[in-house]
């Protein structure tokens, strides 16, 4: 048995399907829980099994009612750590809440990502497991709250390209993203190009220049980004690549929010295909022919197994 105790998986209401799939990969089952929501909207999660001394992993996913999901997660952490005496509590949040709100930049606003980490730690969490956070500041520890960040970049790249590597070019939306994505696609032997995306404010649409670093002419281009909100900026990037001579353009993004009329924008655009992962649940009303979901369940299961067995997380991440 692990020095952290027996492995126990617990799901908040927002992540039941994802957590159940991870549990299946790990050949275990989810801990029975009960969540009561009172008429005044107060929420009360209860853990219905004995998890004392265990290594507990609590799952939460982004949902339409994010505020309630976060409160339920915090209450579940407290119930596991202090009411149920779990030895170690790890929060599994495939998309880290408020990841884009990671700095103040001299303004009188809250650094919400840091605040969420503080809430997690205060509630009793010891670790966080997430994927492709919008900023590397998310990975900085907060008062002994350690953060492990997986990446879907390699999985998406290998899924898209397969064995055929001739005539492809990978495209990053900006210089900052290029460093990250190049690192995780190293050794694939595919050239790179970089778009000129610039986000000047808090709006969901960034400015996209016509300049490109690298050659995309007569190539099949694949844009990699960490998240897509409405998809409008992504489609601007597609137009730029086509104007610069790309034969066709597809895209891959870890977190496919596809808010507002995003799915229809994607379907009606010149984009060939959009690959997203299941870090954000894709409801049936957002499904479109051009949108394909690539699961990262196995990768999260491997990460949990590695941490539970006290093996090297970074060695495991670098292999993927």
Secondary structure, 3 states (H helix, E strand, C coil): CCCCCCEEEEECHHHHHHHHHHHHHCCCCECCEEEEECCCCCEEEEECCCCCCCEEEEECCCCCCHHHHHHHHHHHHHHHHHHCCCCEEEEECCCCCCCCCCCCCCCCCCCHHHHHHHHHHHHCCCEEEEECCCCHHHHCCECCEEEEEECCHHHHHHHHHCCCCCCEEEEECCHHHHHHHHHHCCCCCCEEEECCEECCCCCCCCEECCCCECCCCCCEEEEEEEEECCCHHHHHHHHHHHHCCCCEEEEEEEEECCCCCHHHHHHHCCCCCEEEECCCCCCHHHCCCCEEEECCHHHHHHHHHHHHCCCCHHHHHHHC
